[in-house]
Amino acid sequence: MQLTVNGTTREVDVDPDTPLLWVIREELGLTGTKYGCGIAACGACTVLVDGYATRSCVTPASSAEGTEIRTIETVEDTDVGRRVVEAWVENQVPQCGYCQSGQVLAATALLSETPNPTDEDVEAAMSNLCRCGTYNKIRDAVRSASEA
């Protein structure tokens, strides 16, 4: 099957039901996308599929054929992604950092769709879990990126 990841179309020989997360990490060697729970509850595995935040641990690779998949490795290639990363640094969001690739991609998807989100929009879109509890800093960073 052919998958377009970070602007490059790659041929992968995997079972069509293989979770996209494992194709990204194991077949393509892009390890910025993390495994957290395997049931789409935590969001550590979030990638962008055609611009939408997608939990890759439960997304069959075959369903991503013909789409544009973006991972944390190229998030700064867009203006919105660059602003989000800058806001993350400015607001010192990460503690352990494990969930941050998913958080950054979720924020990038939100701000690409809704450039000036309300607090309710931010709360609804930022549903990824953070074991360190940096939710206030995450919210502040999203608001900061929306104002940049």
N, CA, C and O atoms as CSV, one atom per row, in Angstrom:
chain,resi,resn,atom,element,x,y,z
A,1,MET,N,N,0.845,-1.166,0.000
A,1,MET,CA,C,0.000,0.000,0.000
A,1,MET,C,C,0.889,1.226,0.000
A,1,MET,O,O,2.027,1.187,0.468
A,2,GLN,N,N,0.354,2.319,-0.532
A,2,GLN,CA,C,1.093,3.578,-0.569
A,2,GLN,C,C,0.508,4.563,0.433
A,2,GLN,O,O,-0.704,4.771,0.487
A,3,LEU,N,N,1.389,5.163,1.222
A,3,LEU,CA,C,0.982,6.182,2.182
A,3,LEU,C,C,1.830,7.427,1.953
A,3,LEU,O,O,3.035,7.340,1.721
A,4,THR,N,N,1.188,8.577,2.022
A,4,THR,CA,C,1.904,9.838,1.896
A,4,THR,C,C,2.066,10.417,3.296
A,4,THR,O,O,1.103,10.852,3.927
A,5,VAL,N,N,3.309,10.409,3.760
A,5,VAL,CA,C,3.629,10.868,5.114
A,5,VAL,C,C,4.647,11.996,5.008
A,5,VAL,O,O,5.721,11.836,4.429
A,6,ASN,N,N,4.284,13.138,5.580
A,6,ASN,CA,C,5.158,14.307,5.582
A,6,ASN,C,C,5.605,14.698,4.177
A,6,ASN,O,O,6.749,15.097,3.958
A,7,GLY,N,N,4.672,14.573,3.230
A,7,GLY,CA,C,4.929,15.012,1.870
A,7,GLY,C,C,5.615,14.006,0.974
A,7,GLY,O,O,5.836,14.286,-0.204
A,8,THR,N,N,5.959,12.839,1.498
A,8,THR,CA,C,6.642,11.815,0.714
A,8,THR,C,C,5.759,10.575,0.624
A,8,THR,O,O,5.290,10.065,1.642
A,9,THR,N,N,5.539,10.100,-0.580
A,9,THR,CA,C,4.756,8.877,-0.769
A,9,THR,C,C,5.686,7.686,-0.623
A,9,THR,O,O,6.728,7.599,-1.272
A,10,ARG,N,N,5.282,6.779,0.239
A,10,ARG,CA,C,6.103,5.605,0.542
A,10,ARG,C,C,5.280,4.337,0.343
A,10,ARG,O,O,4.085,4.303,0.635
A,11,GLU,N,N,5.924,3.323,-0.147
A,11,GLU,CA,C,5.317,2.007,-0.302
A,11,GLU,C,C,5.603,1.223,0.973
A,11,GLU,O,O,6.757,1.095,1.381
A,12,VAL,N,N,4.550,0.697,1.605
A,12,VAL,CA,C,4.729,-0.110,2.806
A,12,VAL,C,C,4.034,-1.450,2.607
A,12,VAL,O,O,2.930,-1.527,2.069
A,13,ASP,N,N,4.703,-2.486,3.049
A,13,ASP,CA,C,4.166,-3.835,2.922
A,13,ASP,C,C,3.718,-4.296,4.303
A,13,ASP,O,O,4.464,-4.936,5.044
A,14,VAL,N,N,2.463,-3.944,4.626
A,14,VAL,CA,C,1.901,-4.300,5.927
A,14,VAL,C,C,0.486,-4.812,5.729
A,14,VAL,O,O,-0.140,-4.568,4.697
A,15,ASP,N,N,-0.007,-5.523,6.727
A,15,ASP,CA,C,-1.406,-5.936,6.723
A,15,ASP,C,C,-2.261,-4.672,6.729
A,15,ASP,O,O,-1.947,-3.738,7.466
A,16,PRO,N,N,-3.324,-4.607,5.938
A,16,PRO,CA,C,-4.149,-3.401,5.878
A,16,PRO,C,C,-4.720,-2.964,7.223
A,16,PRO,O,O,-5.014,-1.784,7.415
A,17,ASP,N,N,-4.879,-3.902,8.154
A,17,ASP,CA,C,-5.421,-3.574,9.462
A,17,ASP,C,C,-4.360,-3.117,10.470
A,17,ASP,O,O,-4.693,-2.788,11.608
A,18,THR,N,N,-3.108,-3.094,10.067
A,18,THR,CA,C,-2.045,-2.638,10.966
A,18,THR,C,C,-2.332,-1.199,11.376
A,18,THR,O,O,-2.591,-0.352,10.521
A,19,PRO,N,N,-2.288,-0.918,12.671
A,19,PRO,CA,C,-2.505,0.466,13.086
A,19,PRO,C,C,-1.488,1.418,12.447
A,19,PRO,O,O,-0.299,1.110,12.361
A,20,LEU,N,N,-1.969,2.556,12.010
A,20,LEU,CA,C,-1.132,3.559,11.380
A,20,LEU,C,C,0.062,3.921,12.267
A,20,LEU,O,O,1.157,4.169,11.760
A,21,LEU,N,N,-0.142,3.952,13.574
A,21,LEU,CA,C,0.947,4.252,14.506
A,21,LEU,C,C,2.147,3.358,14.265
A,21,LEU,O,O,3.277,3.842,14.207
A,22,TRP,N,N,1.917,2.054,14.124
A,22,TRP,CA,C,3.030,1.118,13.973
A,22,TRP,C,C,3.678,1.248,12.615
A,22,TRP,O,O,4.883,1.032,12.490
A,23,VAL,N,N,2.917,1.593,11.594
A,23,VAL,CA,C,3.512,1.832,10.275
A,23,VAL,C,C,4.436,3.044,10.361
A,23,VAL,O,O,5.567,3.007,9.876
A,24,ILE,N,N,3.947,4.115,10.980
A,24,ILE,CA,C,4.743,5.340,11.114
A,24,ILE,C,C,6.021,5.078,11.897
A,24,ILE,O,O,7.105,5.482,11.477
A,25,ARG,N,N,5.896,4.410,13.024
A,25,ARG,CA,C,7.059,4.201,13.893
A,25,ARG,C,C,7.989,3.101,13.385
A,25,ARG,O,O,9.194,3.312,13.255
A,26,GLU,N,N,7.429,1.941,13.103
A,26,GLU,CA,C,8.253,0.762,12.805
A,26,GLU,C,C,8.673,0.651,11.340
A,26,GLU,O,O,9.806,0.272,11.047
A,27,GLU,N,N,7.781,0.975,10.440
A,27,GLU,CA,C,8.090,0.847,9.014
A,27,GLU,C,C,8.797,2.085,8.467
A,27,GLU,O,O,9.702,1.974,7.639
A,28,LEU,N,N,8.382,3.260,8.931
A,28,LEU,CA,C,8.947,4.503,8.395
A,28,LEU,C,C,10.000,5.128,9.306
A,28,LEU,O,O,10.708,6.045,8.890
A,29,GLY,N,N,10.112,4.646,10.533
A,29,GLY,CA,C,11.151,5.121,11.445
A,29,GLY,C,C,10.928,6.515,12.005
A,29,GLY,O,O,11.875,7.167,12.445
A,30,LEU,N,N,9.682,6.979,11.992
A,30,LEU,CA,C,9.350,8.301,12.527
A,30,LEU,C,C,8.846,8.115,13.956
A,30,LEU,O,O,7.662,7.860,14.176
A,31,THR,N,N,9.739,8.242,14.910
A,31,THR,CA,C,9.426,7.868,16.286
A,31,THR,C,C,8.919,9.017,17.155
A,31,THR,O,O,8.763,8.842,18.363
A,32,GLY,N,N,8.662,10.172,16.579
A,32,GLY,CA,C,8.089,11.274,17.350
A,32,GLY,C,C,6.664,11.008,17.780
A,32,GLY,O,O,6.211,11.529,18.799
A,33,THR,N,N,5.954,10.200,17.010
A,33,THR,CA,C,4.585,9.804,17.348
A,33,THR,C,C,4.680,8.685,18.378
A,33,THR,O,O,5.353,7.681,18.144
A,34,LYS,N,N,4.016,8.850,19.508
A,34,LYS,CA,C,4.195,7.933,20.637
A,34,LYS,C,C,3.025,6.967,20.822
A,34,LYS,O,O,1.890,7.261,20.447
A,35,TYR,N,N,3.325,5.827,21.401
A,35,TYR,CA,C,2.311,4.882,21.845
A,35,TYR,C,C,1.987,5.207,23.290
A,35,TYR,O,O,2.884,5.325,24.124
A,36,GLY,N,N,0.700,5.351,23.585
A,36,GLY,CA,C,0.306,5.625,24.964
A,36,GLY,C,C,-0.588,4.546,25.528
A,36,GLY,O,O,-0.241,3.892,26.512
A,37,CYS,N,N,-1.749,4.356,24.903
A,37,CYS,CA,C,-2.735,3.455,25.501
A,37,CYS,C,C,-3.223,2.365,24.547
A,37,CYS,O,O,-3.626,1.291,24.993
A,38,GLY,N,N,-3.192,2.626,23.261
A,38,GLY,CA,C,-3.657,1.642,22.284
A,38,GLY,C,C,-5.159,1.604,22.083
A,38,GLY,O,O,-5.659,0.783,21.313
A,39,ILE,N,N,-5.899,2.491,22.774
A,39,ILE,CA,C,-7.367,2.498,22.637
A,39,ILE,C,C,-7.917,3.892,22.308
A,39,ILE,O,O,-9.103,4.160,22.498
A,40,ALA,N,N,-7.050,4.766,21.820
A,40,ALA,CA,C,-7.439,6.121,21.394
A,40,ALA,C,C,-7.944,6.996,22.530
A,40,ALA,O,O,-8.699,7.940,22.297
A,41,ALA,N,N,-7.539,6.696,23.747
A,41,ALA,CA,C,-8.002,7.482,24.887
A,41,ALA,C,C,-7.042,8.610,25.264
A,41,ALA,O,O,-7.482,9.656,25.741
A,42,CYS,N,N,-5.739,8.414,25.058
A,42,CYS,CA,C,-4.782,9.392,25.600
A,42,CYS,C,C,-4.313,10.439,24.600
A,42,CYS,O,O,-4.031,11.572,24.993
A,43,GLY,N,N,-4.223,10.096,23.327
A,43,GLY,CA,C,-3.816,11.063,22.312
A,43,GLY,C,C,-2.330,11.166,22.062
A,43,GLY,O,O,-1.917,11.987,21.243
A,44,ALA,N,N,-1.499,10.371,22.728
A,44,ALA,CA,C,-0.052,10.433,22.488
A,44,ALA,C,C,0.281,10.090,21.041
A,44,ALA,O,O,1.319,10.504,20.526
A,45,CYS,N,N,-0.581,9.348,20.396
A,45,CYS,CA,C,-0.354,8.889,19.026
A,45,CYS,C,C,-0.955,9.805,17.969
A,45,CYS,O,O,-1.007,9.434,16.796
A,46,THR,N,N,-1.403,10.977,18.350
A,46,THR,CA,C,-2.091,11.869,17.422
A,46,THR,C,C,-1.188,12.288,16.266
A,46,THR,O,O,-0.048,12.709,16.462
A,47,VAL,N,N,-1.729,12.161,15.063
A,47,VAL,CA,C,-1.119,12.662,13.837
A,47,VAL,C,C,-2.197,13.450,13.101
A,47,VAL,O,O,-3.367,13.409,13.481
A,48,LEU,N,N,-1.807,14.159,12.056
A,48,LEU,CA,C,-2.787,14.856,11.228
A,48,LEU,C,C,-3.029,14.034,9.977
A,48,LEU,O,O,-2.091,13.674,9.267
A,49,VAL,N,N,-4.295,13.739,9.711
A,49,VAL,CA,C,-4.686,13.057,8.482
A,49,VAL,C,C,-5.592,14.021,7.740
A,49,VAL,O,O,-6.703,14.322,8.177
A,50,ASP,N,N,-5.096,14.499,6.609
A,50,ASP,CA,C,-5.784,15.555,5.861
A,50,ASP,C,C,-6.129,16.735,6.759
A,50,ASP,O,O,-7.182,17.355,6.611
A,51,GLY,N,N,-5.228,17.038,7.695
A,51,GLY,CA,C,-5.382,18.191,8.576
A,51,GLY,C,C,-6.162,17.943,9.849
A,51,GLY,O,O,-6.228,18.824,10.706
A,52,TYR,N,N,-6.750,16.781,9.997
A,52,TYR,CA,C,-7.549,16.467,11.178
A,52,TYR,C,C,-6.740,15.657,12.186
A,52,TYR,O,O,-6.036,14.716,11.819
A,53,ALA,N,N,-6.847,16.029,13.449
A,53,ALA,CA,C,-6.176,15.279,14.509
A,53,ALA,C,C,-6.770,13.876,14.552
A,53,ALA,O,O,-7.981,13.706,14.697
A,54,THR,N,N,-5.905,12.877,14.423
A,54,THR,CA,C,-6.334,11.488,14.309
A,54,THR,C,C,-5.513,10.628,15.248
A,54,THR,O,O,-4.287,10.729,15.286
A,55,ARG,N,N,-6.187,9.786,16.001
A,55,ARG,CA,C,-5.503,8.859,16.914
A,55,ARG,C,C,-5.014,7.665,16.088
A,55,ARG,O,O,-5.799,6.799,15.701
A,56,SER,N,N,-3.743,7.636,15.835
A,56,SER,CA,C,-3.182,6.645,14.911
A,56,SER,C,C,-3.116,5.232,15.475
A,56,SER,O,O,-2.937,4.280,14.715
A,57,CYS,N,N,-3.258,5.073,16.789
A,57,CYS,CA,C,-3.170,3.731,17.369
A,57,CYS,C,C,-4.373,2.858,17.011
A,57,CYS,O,O,-4.288,1.633,17.093
A,58,VAL,N,N,-5.481,3.466,16.620
A,58,VAL,CA,C,-6.675,2.698,16.261
A,58,VAL,C,C,-7.096,2.934,14.811
A,58,VAL,O,O,-8.166,2.487,14.397
A,59,THR,N,N,-6.277,3.620,14.051
A,59,THR,CA,C,-6.584,3.908,12.656
A,59,THR,C,C,-5.894,2.874,11.776
A,59,THR,O,O,-4.664,2.836,11.734
A,60,PRO,N,N,-6.652,2.036,11.073
A,60,PRO,CA,C,-6.008,1.062,10.181
A,60,PRO,C,C,-5.222,1.788,9.087
A,60,PRO,O,O,-5.700,2.769,8.517
A,61,ALA,N,N,-4.040,1.309,8.806
A,61,ALA,CA,C,-3.207,1.943,7.784
A,61,ALA,C,C,-3.942,2.058,6.456
A,61,ALA,O,O,-3.783,3.046,5.740
A,62,SER,N,N,-4.742,1.057,6.127
A,62,SER,CA,C,-5.451,1.072,4.841
A,62,SER,C,C,-6.410,2.248,4.729
A,62,SER,O,O,-6.677,2.723,3.626
A,63,SER,N,N,-6.929,2.722,5.851
A,63,SER,CA,C,-7.868,3.854,5.795
A,63,SER,C,C,-7.159,5.177,5.525
A,63,SER,O,O,-7.805,6.181,5.225
A,64,ALA,N,N,-5.833,5.178,5.630
A,64,ALA,CA,C,-5.065,6.404,5.395
A,64,ALA,C,C,-4.514,6.484,3.972
A,64,ALA,O,O,-3.883,7.476,3.605
A,65,GLU,N,N,-4.751,5.445,3.171
A,65,GLU,CA,C,-4.312,5.508,1.774
A,65,GLU,C,C,-5.034,6.656,1.074
A,65,GLU,O,O,-6.234,6.856,1.261
A,66,GLY,N,N,-4.289,7.404,0.268
A,66,GLY,CA,C,-4.885,8.505,-0.465
A,66,GLY,C,C,-5.056,9.771,0.348
A,66,GLY,O,O,-5.682,10.722,-0.122
A,67,THR,N,N,-4.513,9.808,1.559
A,67,THR,CA,C,-4.600,10.989,2.412
A,67,THR,C,C,-3.208,11.579,2.588
A,67,THR,O,O,-2.211,10.968,2.204
A,68,GLU,N,N,-3.151,12.756,3.165
A,68,GLU,CA,C,-1.875,13.384,3.527
A,68,GLU,C,C,-1.725,13.251,5.038
A,68,GLU,O,O,-2.504,13.825,5.798
A,69,ILE,N,N,-0.727,12.499,5.466
A,69,ILE,CA,C,-0.455,12.269,6.880
A,69,ILE,C,C,0.705,13.170,7.282
A,69,ILE,O,O,1.729,13.217,6.600
A,70,ARG,N,N,0.540,13.880,8.386
A,70,ARG,CA,C,1.613,14.725,8.917
A,70,ARG,C,C,1.911,14.284,10.340
A,70,ARG,O,O,1.000,14.033,11.129
A,71,THR,N,N,3.192,14.192,10.656
A,71,THR,CA,C,3.621,13.829,11.996
A,71,THR,C,C,4.365,15.007,12.617
A,71,THR,O,O,4.597,16.023,11.963
A,72,ILE,N,N,4.726,14.862,13.854
A,72,ILE,CA,C,5.420,15.924,14.582
A,72,ILE,C,C,6.714,16.326,13.887
A,72,ILE,O,O,7.157,17.466,14.026
A,73,GLU,N,N,7.318,15.425,13.152
A,73,GLU,CA,C,8.598,15.718,12.505
A,73,GLU,C,C,8.519,16.891,11.526
A,73,GLU,O,O,9.528,17.550,11.276
A,74,THR,N,N,7.338,17.161,10.969
A,74,THR,CA,C,7.224,18.261,9.995
A,74,THR,C,C,6.181,19.300,10.405
A,74,THR,O,O,5.741,20.089,9.568
A,75,VAL,N,N,5.785,19.314,11.659
A,75,VAL,CA,C,4.736,20.248,12.084
A,75,VAL,C,C,5.151,21.695,11.840
A,75,VAL,O,O,4.300,22.536,11.551
A,76,GLU,N,N,6.432,21.994,11.951
A,76,GLU,CA,C,6.885,23.372,11.780
A,76,GLU,C,C,6.991,23.798,10.311
A,76,GLU,O,O,7.409,24.920,10.026
A,77,ASP,N,N,6.623,22.926,9.390
A,77,ASP,CA,C,6.620,23.290,7.972
A,77,ASP,C,C,5.460,24.212,7.616
A,77,ASP,O,O,5.447,24.812,6.542
A,78,THR,N,N,4.490,24.324,8.514
A,78,THR,CA,C,3.374,25.239,8.277
A,78,THR,C,C,3.463,26.401,9.251
A,78,THR,O,O,4.050,26.280,10.326
A,79,ASP,N,N,2.875,27.527,8.867
A,79,ASP,CA,C,2.881,28.693,9.738
A,79,ASP,C,C,2.194,28.390,11.066
A,79,ASP,O,O,2.687,28.759,12.131
A,80,VAL,N,N,1.048,27.714,10.988
A,80,VAL,CA,C,0.309,27.401,12.220
A,80,VAL,C,C,1.135,26.484,13.119
A,80,VAL,O,O,1.248,26.729,14.320
A,81,GLY,N,N,1.703,25.446,12.551
A,81,GLY,CA,C,2.521,24.521,13.341
A,81,GLY,C,C,3.719,25.208,13.970
A,81,GLY,O,O,4.061,24.934,15.120
A,82,ARG,N,N,4.354,26.089,13.231
A,82,ARG,CA,C,5.498,26.836,13.753
A,82,ARG,C,C,5.075,27.726,14.922
A,82,ARG,O,O,5.778,27.807,15.929
A,83,ARG,N,N,3.923,28.395,14.787
A,83,ARG,CA,C,3.427,29.242,15.875
A,83,ARG,C,C,3.105,28.413,17.111
A,83,ARG,O,O,3.371,28.839,18.235
A,84,VAL,N,N,2.537,27.237,16.905
A,84,VAL,CA,C,2.207,26.362,18.049
A,84,VAL,C,C,3.487,25.942,18.771
A,84,VAL,O,O,3.554,26.013,19.998
A,85,VAL,N,N,4.489,25.511,18.034
A,85,VAL,CA,C,5.745,25.086,18.663
A,85,VAL,C,C,6.386,26.258,19.405
A,85,VAL,O,O,6.866,26.090,20.526
A,86,GLU,N,N,6.398,27.428,18.797
A,86,GLU,CA,C,6.961,28.610,19.466
A,86,GLU,C,C,6.201,28.926,20.753
A,86,GLU,O,O,6.808,29.270,21.768
A,87,ALA,N,N,4.873,28.809,20.710
A,87,ALA,CA,C,4.067,29.070,21.910
A,87,ALA,C,C,4.325,28.008,22.976
A,87,ALA,O,O,4.321,28.322,24.166
A,88,TRP,N,N,4.548,26.769,22.574
A,88,TRP,CA,C,4.852,25.695,23.527
A,88,TRP,C,C,6.145,26.014,24.265
A,88,TRP,O,O,6.234,25.841,25.481
A,89,VAL,N,N,7.147,26.481,23.524
A,89,VAL,CA,C,8.431,26.815,24.130
A,89,VAL,C,C,8.277,28.051,25.019
A,89,VAL,O,O,8.734,28.065,26.162
A,90,GLU,N,N,7.633,29.077,24.484
A,90,GLU,CA,C,7.455,30.330,25.226
A,90,GLU,C,C,6.720,30.104,26.549
A,90,GLU,O,O,7.056,30.716,27.563
A,91,ASN,N,N,5.726,29.231,26.533
A,91,ASN,CA,C,4.921,28.959,27.734
A,91,ASN,C,C,5.478,27.813,28.574
A,91,ASN,O,O,4.879,27.433,29.580
A,92,GLN,N,N,6.607,27.267,28.170
A,92,GLN,CA,C,7.263,26.164,28.883
A,92,GLN,C,C,6.279,25.053,29.231
A,92,GLN,O,O,6.169,24.636,30.384
A,93,VAL,N,N,5.568,24.585,28.211
A,93,VAL,CA,C,4.520,23.585,28.425
A,93,VAL,C,C,5.065,22.230,28.869
A,93,VAL,O,O,4.585,21.698,29.871
A,94,PRO,N,N,6.033,21.650,28.181
A,94,PRO,CA,C,6.405,20.272,28.503
A,94,PRO,C,C,7.057,20.111,29.870
A,94,PRO,O,O,7.837,20.952,30.317
A,95,GLN,N,N,6.715,19.017,30.506
A,95,GLN,CA,C,7.472,18.580,31.675
A,95,GLN,C,C,8.200,17.313,31.243
A,95,GLN,O,O,9.373,17.380,30.877
A,96,CYS,N,N,7.539,16.168,31.276
A,96,CYS,CA,C,8.216,14.961,30.810
A,96,CYS,C,C,8.289,14.931,29.281
A,96,CYS,O,O,9.230,14.376,28.713
A,97,GLY,N,N,7.306,15.521,28.625
A,97,GLY,CA,C,7.320,15.642,27.172
A,97,GLY,C,C,6.703,14.498,26.399
A,97,GLY,O,O,6.534,14.611,25.185
A,98,TYR,N,N,6.358,13.396,27.055
A,98,TYR,CA,C,5.899,12.221,26.326
A,98,TYR,C,C,4.663,12.494,25.477
A,98,TYR,O,O,4.584,12.026,24.341
A,99,CYS,N,N,3.713,13.232,25.997
A,99,CYS,CA,C,2.455,13.471,25.281
A,99,CYS,C,C,2.533,14.658,24.333
A,99,CYS,O,O,1.586,14.911,23.589
A,100,GLN,N,N,3.624,15.379,24.345
A,100,GLN,CA,C,3.654,16.672,23.669
A,100,GLN,C,C,3.522,16.615,22.157
A,100,GLN,O,O,2.940,17.530,21.574
A,101,SER,N,N,4.031,15.591,21.496
A,101,SER,CA,C,3.860,15.547,20.037
A,101,SER,C,C,2.377,15.477,19.689
A,101,SER,O,O,1.926,16.141,18.756
A,102,GLY,N,N,1.628,14.685,20.424
A,102,GLY,CA,C,0.188,14.602,20.197
A,102,GLY,C,C,-0.518,15.895,20.553
A,102,GLY,O,O,-1.440,16.317,19.855
A,103,GLN,N,N,-0.088,16.524,21.634
A,103,GLN,CA,C,-0.689,17.801,22.051
A,103,GLN,C,C,-0.453,18.874,20.992
A,103,GLN,O,O,-1.377,19.601,20.628
A,104,VAL,N,N,0.765,18.973,20.503
A,104,VAL,CA,C,1.115,19.984,19.501
A,104,VAL,C,C,0.319,19.766,18.220
A,104,VAL,O,O,-0.161,20.726,17.618
A,105,LEU,N,N,0.176,18.526,17.803
A,105,LEU,CA,C,-0.587,18.257,16.580
A,105,LEU,C,C,-2.070,18.528,16.778
A,105,LEU,O,O,-2.732,19.019,15.863
A,106,ALA,N,N,-2.601,18.221,17.948
A,106,ALA,CA,C,-4.009,18.529,18.222
A,106,ALA,C,C,-4.227,20.043,18.191
A,106,ALA,O,O,-5.222,20.518,17.643
A,107,ALA,N,N,-3.300,20.798,18.777
A,107,ALA,CA,C,-3.407,22.264,18.768
A,107,ALA,C,C,-3.277,22.814,17.349
A,107,ALA,O,O,-3.981,23.753,16.978
A,108,THR,N,N,-2.384,22.234,16.565
A,108,THR,CA,C,-2.204,22.671,15.178
A,108,THR,C,C,-3.472,22.430,14.371
A,108,THR,O,O,-3.881,23.284,13.584
A,109,ALA,N,N,-4.098,21.268,14.562
A,109,ALA,CA,C,-5.358,20.977,13.854
A,109,ALA,C,C,-6.435,21.975,14.278
A,109,ALA,O,O,-7.161,22.497,13.432
A,110,LEU,N,N,-6.543,22.241,15.568
A,110,LEU,CA,C,-7.540,23.192,16.067
A,110,LEU,C,C,-7.341,24.560,15.436
A,110,LEU,O,O,-8.287,25.132,14.895
A,111,LEU,N,N,-6.121,25.096,15.496
A,111,LEU,CA,C,-5.874,26.450,15.016
A,111,LEU,C,C,-5.920,26.557,13.498
A,111,LEU,O,O,-6.159,27.639,12.960
A,112,SER,N,N,-5.695,25.458,12.809
A,112,SER,CA,C,-5.844,25.464,11.348
A,112,SER,C,C,-7.313,25.579,10.967
A,112,SER,O,O,-7.662,26.232,9.984
A,113,GLU,N,N,-8.158,24.946,11.747
A,113,GLU,CA,C,-9.608,24.950,11.506
A,113,GLU,C,C,-10.287,26.174,12.107
A,113,GLU,O,O,-11.186,26.760,11.503
A,114,THR,N,N,-9.847,26.552,13.305
A,114,THR,CA,C,-10.464,27.647,14.063
A,114,THR,C,C,-9.358,28.581,14.539
A,114,THR,O,O,-8.844,28.408,15.644
A,115,PRO,N,N,-8.981,29.570,13.724
A,115,PRO,CA,C,-7.844,30.434,14.054
A,115,PRO,C,C,-8.000,31.228,15.355
A,115,PRO,O,O,-7.001,31.549,15.999
A,116,ASN,N,N,-9.217,31.544,15.744
A,116,ASN,CA,C,-9.463,32.304,16.973
A,116,ASN,C,C,-10.425,31.534,17.869
A,116,ASN,O,O,-11.583,31.926,18.014
A,117,PRO,N,N,-9.956,30.440,18.471
A,117,PRO,CA,C,-10.864,29.590,19.248
A,117,PRO,C,C,-11.270,30.237,20.576
A,117,PRO,O,O,-10.526,31.015,21.173
A,118,THR,N,N,-12.461,29.886,21.002
A,118,THR,CA,C,-12.914,30.270,22.332
A,118,THR,C,C,-12.296,29.297,23.334
A,118,THR,O,O,-11.717,28.282,22.947
A,119,ASP,N,N,-12.422,29.610,24.612
A,119,ASP,CA,C,-11.938,28.677,25.639
A,119,ASP,C,C,-12.644,27.331,25.525
A,119,ASP,O,O,-12.043,26.284,25.767
A,120,GLU,N,N,-13.922,27.363,25.155
A,120,GLU,CA,C,-14.681,26.114,24.982
A,120,GLU,C,C,-14.139,25.317,23.799
A,120,GLU,O,O,-14.050,24.091,23.868
A,121,ASP,N,N,-13.773,26.008,22.705
A,121,ASP,CA,C,-13.183,25.328,21.549
A,121,ASP,C,C,-11.877,24.641,21.946
A,121,ASP,O,O,-11.626,23.494,21.577
A,122,VAL,N,N,-11.059,25.358,22.697
A,122,VAL,CA,C,-9.768,24.811,23.135
A,122,VAL,C,C,-9.998,23.598,24.021
A,122,VAL,O,O,-9.360,22.563,23.832
A,123,GLU,N,N,-10.891,23.713,24.974
A,123,GLU,CA,C,-11.165,22.593,25.875
A,123,GLU,C,C,-11.669,21.367,25.125
A,123,GLU,O,O,-11.273,20.241,25.427
A,124,ALA,N,N,-12.546,21.589,24.143
A,124,ALA,CA,C,-13.099,20.461,23.375
A,124,ALA,C,C,-12.038,19.801,22.491
A,124,ALA,O,O,-12.000,18.577,22.373
A,125,ALA,N,N,-11.188,20.604,21.879
A,125,ALA,CA,C,-10.206,20.061,20.937
A,125,ALA,C,C,-9.000,19.441,21.624
A,125,ALA,O,O,-8.403,18.501,21.098
A,126,MET,N,N,-8.641,19.950,22.777
A,126,MET,CA,C,-7.443,19.482,23.463
A,126,MET,C,C,-7.816,18.386,24.468
A,126,MET,O,O,-7.733,18.573,25.682
A,127,SER,N,N,-8.221,17.259,23.931
A,127,SER,CA,C,-8.696,16.161,24.771
A,127,SER,C,C,-7.600,15.137,25.075
A,127,SER,O,O,-7.872,14.113,25.703
A,128,ASN,N,N,-6.372,15.400,24.638
A,128,ASN,CA,C,-5.274,14.496,24.934
A,128,ASN,C,C,-4.955,14.539,26.421
A,128,ASN,O,O,-5.126,15.568,27.074
A,129,LEU,N,N,-4.494,13.421,26.946
A,129,LEU,CA,C,-4.134,13.341,28.355
A,129,LEU,C,C,-2.687,13.752,28.573
A,129,LEU,O,O,-1.826,13.522,27.724
A,130,CYS,N,N,-2.436,14.362,29.717
A,130,CYS,CA,C,-1.088,14.744,30.121
A,130,CYS,C,C,-0.911,14.284,31.567
A,130,CYS,O,O,-1.538,14.825,32.478
A,131,ARG,N,N,-0.075,13.308,31.766
A,131,ARG,CA,C,0.136,12.785,33.122
A,131,ARG,C,C,0.787,13.802,34.042
A,131,ARG,O,O,0.671,13.700,35.263
A,132,CYS,N,N,1.471,14.781,33.465
A,132,CYS,CA,C,2.119,15.815,34.282
A,132,CYS,C,C,1.152,16.920,34.667
A,132,CYS,O,O,1.459,17.749,35.524
A,133,GLY,N,N,-0.026,16.935,34.032
A,133,GLY,CA,C,-1.044,17.915,34.385
A,133,GLY,C,C,-0.756,19.323,33.904
A,133,GLY,O,O,-1.083,20.288,34.595
A,134,THR,N,N,-0.153,19.462,32.737
A,134,THR,CA,C,0.185,20.797,32.235
A,134,THR,C,C,-0.973,21.437,31.463
A,134,THR,O,O,-0.742,22.239,30.559
A,135,TYR,N,N,-2.181,21.097,31.803
A,135,TYR,CA,C,-3.347,21.574,31.049
A,135,TYR,C,C,-3.462,23.096,31.019
A,135,TYR,O,O,-3.834,23.653,29.986
A,136,ASN,N,N,-3.160,23.779,32.106
A,136,ASN,CA,C,-3.238,25.242,32.101
A,136,ASN,C,C,-2.212,25.837,31.143
A,136,ASN,O,O,-2.506,26.789,30.419
A,137,LYS,N,N,-1.011,25.273,31.143
A,137,LYS,CA,C,0.024,25.756,30.228
A,137,LYS,C,C,-0.328,25.425,28.782
A,137,LYS,O,O,-0.055,26.216,27.879
A,138,ILE,N,N,-0.929,24.269,28.560
A,138,ILE,CA,C,-1.368,23.891,27.210
A,138,ILE,C,C,-2.395,24.904,26.715
A,138,ILE,O,O,-2.286,25.411,25.599
A,139,ARG,N,N,-3.384,25.194,27.540
A,139,ARG,CA,C,-4.413,26.165,27.160
A,139,ARG,C,C,-3.788,27.521,26.877
A,139,ARG,O,O,-4.127,28.166,25.885
A,140,ASP,N,N,-2.880,27.958,27.739
A,140,ASP,CA,C,-2.222,29.247,27.535
A,140,ASP,C,C,-1.423,29.274,26.225
A,140,ASP,O,O,-1.424,30.278,25.513
A,141,ALA,N,N,-0.755,28.186,25.921
A,141,ALA,CA,C,0.023,28.114,24.690
A,141,ALA,C,C,-0.876,28.148,23.457
A,141,ALA,O,O,-0.551,28.804,22.467
A,142,VAL,N,N,-1.989,27.451,23.513
A,142,VAL,CA,C,-2.929,27.470,22.383
A,142,VAL,C,C,-3.455,28.881,22.182
A,142,VAL,O,O,-3.523,29.370,21.054
A,143,ARG,N,N,-3.821,29.526,23.258
A,143,ARG,CA,C,-4.324,30.921,23.160
A,143,ARG,C,C,-3.230,31.837,22.618
A,143,ARG,O,O,-3.499,32.692,21.774
A,144,SER,N,N,-2.009,31.666,23.094
A,144,SER,CA,C,-0.872,32.469,22.631
A,144,SER,C,C,-0.621,32.264,21.139
A,144,SER,O,O,-0.405,33.231,20.408
A,145,ALA,N,N,-0.648,31.013,20.683
A,145,ALA,CA,C,-0.438,30.709,19.263
A,145,ALA,C,C,-1.553,31.298,18.406
A,145,ALA,O,O,-1.318,31.699,17.266
A,146,SER,N,N,-2.757,31.350,18.948
A,146,SER,CA,C,-3.880,31.908,18.171
A,146,SER,C,C,-3.766,33.413,18.016
A,146,SER,O,O,-4.332,33.991,17.089
A,147,GLU,N,N,-3.039,34.046,18.917
A,147,GLU,CA,C,-2.884,35.500,18.885
A,147,GLU,C,C,-1.629,35.939,18.145
A,147,GLU,O,O,-1.449,37.130,17.891
A,148,ALA,N,N,-0.768,35.004,17.800
A,148,ALA,CA,C,0.508,35.342,17.136
A,148,ALA,C,C,0.298,35.720,15.679
A,148,ALA,O,O,1.260,36.030,14.977
